[in-house]
Amino acid sequence: MVTDRRGERVKLFRDRALRRLDVRAGSAEELHSSPRAAEYLALANIRPTAIGVGREIVARIALFSHASIVYYSGPEIEVRWTRDAQSADRVLLVVGITAGVEVTGDPSCVVVTRDPRLTLVAPGSGEVKIALRAPGELLYLTVPSGILADLPLPPVSAHVAVPAEPSVLSPMVAFLAQLCRTSGGEADDVAQLPTAANEIVRALALMITRNATRRVPLHERAMEVISRDFAERGLSARRIADQLDVAPRTLQLAFQREGQTLAAELRRTRAHAAEQARAVRPDMSMSSIAASVGFGSESAMFRALRELRDATPGDGADIAARQGSTAG
């Protein structure tokens, strides 16, 4: 086990500016038994906690004296980074090249996200979890905070809803991914790479944190989608999770913490909309109202209205009463 990771890193770069490491594995077992993988994981103080199957694991790693850049392609994976005294001053940046990337941390962690799939974790303590929820690709970078010393990093977790401009982001991603493939080349060329990498990292950090605001909780973001799209008949937990780039289970847990379920909140929102539609257009048929607010049938709408009426007496009473009179 590496106890003095900084000292080990200094030894690695006594005679060169860049070290490259490629890891390929056909399974989690093969990855865990790889000396190359063990060498990097110990140096970086990260550990895989879950790895999927059905796709080759490929990690291309570029190590500078101050920075680590990792390109990952493979199955679903979850890794944890336990920050200690040797890593508390480092900044983490994660770029989801494909969808399904989640970066979370302990309550003490400052996590800044920008849609789609860009995350910065500010220096500090606490464990950080990086998860790729579907087979795909991501970039993972850690750098000392001094590189970003003059950038105004948010003091609290934040979320930027405005997507990054692809024409600006794509060249940065391409450069960083290529760094993880470079064979070294001429010494003079390699000597310039740390400076170039620093500039890209700074630009990427600024892109993520610019105009950062309060981090909007996942539950709140999901309710915004429900309020906007409830009339779409195919709206579901999985579809909303895909829009928010999180796992369906993560989304369900966010509602559980609020004492709710997503399905119940969707029914309630549609039931309120049905009442409003009835008040505005009393001539509409029950089937037309049900269809206009996203219910698959009149019976589904009536069940939701009864739930609404039972939860808040008075709400849903008009249409529910109409159902009773129709049935009688």
Salt bridges, closest charged atoms under 4 A:
GLU8 OE2 - LYS11 NZ 3.57
ASP15 OD1 - ARG16 NE 3.77
ASP15 OD1 - ARG19 NH2 3.83
ASP22 OD1 - ARG20 NH1 2.81
GLU56 OE1 - ARG24 NH1 3.08
GLU78 OE2 - ARG80 NH2 3.29
GLU78 OE1 - ARG133 NH1 3.69
ASP84 OD1 - ARG5 NH2 2.71
ASP89 OD1 - ARG6 NH2 2.76
GLU102 OE2 - ARG133 NE 3.55
ASP115 OD2 - HIS159 NE2 3.20
GLU127 OE2 - ARG47 NH2 3.13
GLU127 OE1 - ARG80 NH1 3.09
ASP150 OD1 - ARG202 NH1 2.71
GLU220 OE2 - ARG214 NH2 3.35
ASP229 OD2 - ARG228 NH2 2.97
GLU232 OE1 - ARG239 NH2 2.19
GLU265 OE1 - ARG268 NH2 2.88
ASP283 OD1 - ARG281 NE 3.18
GLU307 OE1 - ARG267 NE 3.11
ASP310 OD1 - ARG309 NE 3.91
ASP318 OD2 - ARG278 NE 3.61
